[in-house]
């Protein structure tokens, strides 16, 4: 079942992702595959954010 998501929840998740990525970058190496996977997901998010609204 679809559940409506509000903007503050999305912003909180994005903040958590940023903090977690920063922490992991300082404490352990991420594999090239992990970095590529993260980059692909972020690229898709950017595409969605850059879509024009009508």
ROGU-111175 format. One record per residue: residue number from 1; residue in three letters; x, y, z of N, C-alpha, C in turn. Coordinates in Angstrom, 2 decimals. Example, Ala and Ser with C-alpha at 12.3 -4.5 7.8 and 13.67 -1.06 7.14 Angstrom:
REM residues 2
<rec 1 ala <13.19 -5.69 7.80> <12.30 -4.50 7.80> <13.20 -3.30 7.80>>
<rec 2 ser <12.85 -2.25 7.08> <13.67 -1.06 7.14> <12.90 0.03 7.87>>
***
This chain:
REM residues 54
<rec 1 unk <0.84 -1.18 0.00> <0.00 0.00 0.00> <0.89 1.25 0.00>>
<rec 2 unk <0.55 2.22 -0.81> <1.31 3.46 -0.91> <1.03 4.35 0.30>>
<rec 3 unk <2.10 4.89 0.85> <1.96 5.80 1.98> <2.55 7.15 1.58>>
<rec 4 unk <1.82 8.21 1.82> <2.28 9.55 1.46> <3.51 9.92 2.29>>
<rec 5 unk <4.49 10.49 1.62> <5.73 10.90 2.27> <5.77 12.43 2.26>>
<rec 6 unk <6.12 13.02 3.39> <6.18 14.48 3.39> <7.61 14.97 3.18>>
<rec 7 unk <7.74 16.22 2.84> <9.04 16.80 2.47> <10.06 16.76 3.59>>
<rec 8 unk <9.62 16.99 4.82> <10.59 16.99 5.92> <11.18 15.60 6.13>>
<rec 9 unk <10.39 14.55 5.89> <10.92 13.19 5.99> <12.00 12.95 4.94>>
<rec 10 unk <11.76 13.43 3.73> <12.74 13.28 2.66> <14.01 14.04 3.00>>
<rec 11 unk <13.87 15.27 3.48> <15.04 16.06 3.85> <15.82 15.40 4.99>>
<rec 12 unk <15.12 14.83 5.96> <15.80 14.12 7.04> <16.58 12.93 6.52>>
<rec 13 unk <15.99 12.19 5.59> <16.69 11.04 5.00> <17.93 11.49 4.24>>
<rec 14 unk <17.80 12.58 3.48> <18.94 13.10 2.72> <20.06 13.54 3.66>>
<rec 15 unk <19.69 14.16 4.77> <20.68 14.57 5.77> <21.37 13.37 6.38>>
<rec 16 unk <20.60 12.33 6.66> <21.17 11.11 7.22> <22.14 10.46 6.23>>
<rec 17 unk <21.77 10.43 4.96> <22.64 9.86 3.93> <23.95 10.62 3.87>>
<rec 18 unk <23.88 11.95 3.89> <25.08 12.78 3.84> <25.99 12.50 5.04>>
<rec 19 unk <25.41 12.49 6.24> <26.19 12.25 7.45> <26.81 10.86 7.44>>
<rec 20 unk <26.04 9.86 7.03> <26.53 8.48 7.00> <27.66 8.33 5.98>>
<rec 21 unk <27.51 8.94 4.82> <28.55 8.87 3.80> <29.83 9.54 4.30>>
<rec 22 unk <29.69 10.68 4.93> <30.86 11.37 5.49> <31.56 10.49 6.52>>
<rec 23 unk <30.81 9.91 7.42> <31.36 9.05 8.47> <32.08 7.85 7.87>>
<rec 24 unk <31.43 7.17 6.93> <32.04 5.99 6.33> <33.28 6.34 5.52>>
<rec 25 unk <33.28 7.50 4.89> <34.45 7.93 4.11> <35.66 8.16 5.01>>
<rec 26 unk <35.42 8.56 6.24> <36.52 8.83 7.17> <36.97 7.58 7.92>>
<rec 27 unk <36.07 6.63 8.14> <36.39 5.50 9.01> <36.74 4.22 8.26>>
<rec 28 unk <36.30 4.09 7.03> <36.66 2.89 6.25> <36.51 3.18 4.77>>
<rec 29 unk <37.17 2.37 3.99> <37.09 2.54 2.55> <35.79 1.95 2.03>>
<rec 30 unk <35.20 2.65 1.11> <34.06 2.10 0.38> <34.61 1.50 -0.91>>
<rec 31 unk <34.04 0.39 -1.33> <34.52 -0.25 -2.56> <34.10 0.59 -3.76>>
<rec 32 unk <34.78 0.36 -4.87> <34.42 1.06 -6.10> <32.98 0.75 -6.50>>
<rec 33 unk <32.55 -0.49 -6.29> <31.17 -0.86 -6.61> <30.17 -0.09 -5.74>>
<rec 34 unk <30.50 0.08 -4.46> <29.61 0.83 -3.57> <29.53 2.30 -4.00>>
<rec 35 unk <30.67 2.88 -4.32> <30.71 4.28 -4.76> <29.90 4.44 -6.05>>
<rec 36 unk <30.07 3.50 -6.98> <29.33 3.57 -8.24> <27.83 3.44 -8.01>>
<rec 37 unk <27.44 2.55 -7.13> <26.02 2.36 -6.81> <25.42 3.63 -6.19>>
<rec 38 unk <26.14 4.21 -5.25> <25.70 5.46 -4.62> <25.58 6.56 -5.66>>
<rec 39 unk <26.57 6.66 -6.53> <26.57 7.69 -7.56> <25.38 7.54 -8.50>>
<rec 40 unk <25.06 6.31 -8.88> <23.91 6.08 -9.77> <22.60 6.51 -9.10>>
<rec 41 unk <22.45 6.19 -7.84> <21.23 6.59 -7.13> <21.14 8.11 -7.00>>
<rec 42 unk <22.26 8.74 -6.68> <22.26 10.20 -6.56> <21.98 10.86 -7.90>>
<rec 43 unk <22.51 10.30 -8.97> <22.24 10.85 -10.30> <20.75 10.78 -10.62>>
<rec 44 unk <20.11 9.70 -10.25> <18.65 9.57 -10.48> <17.88 10.59 -9.64>>
<rec 45 unk <18.30 10.78 -8.40> <17.65 11.78 -7.54> <17.78 13.17 -8.16>>
<rec 46 unk <18.96 13.49 -8.67> <19.19 14.79 -9.29> <18.31 14.95 -10.52>>
<rec 47 unk <18.17 13.89 -11.32> <17.28 13.94 -12.49> <15.86 14.30 -12.06>>
<rec 48 unk <15.37 13.64 -11.03> <14.01 13.90 -10.55> <13.88 15.34 -10.07>>
<rec 49 unk <14.87 15.82 -9.33> <14.81 17.18 -8.81> <14.88 18.23 -9.91>>
<rec 50 unk <15.53 17.90 -11.02> <15.68 18.86 -12.11> <14.55 18.81 -13.13>>
<rec 51 unk <13.60 17.91 -12.94> <12.47 17.84 -13.86> <11.61 19.10 -13.71>>
<rec 52 unk <11.19 19.66 -14.85> <10.33 20.84 -14.75> <8.98 20.48 -14.16>>
<rec 53 unk <8.41 21.41 -13.45> <7.07 21.22 -12.91> <6.11 22.07 -13.71>>
<rec 54 unk <4.98 21.52 -14.01> <3.98 22.23 -14.83> <2.75 22.52 -14.04>>
***
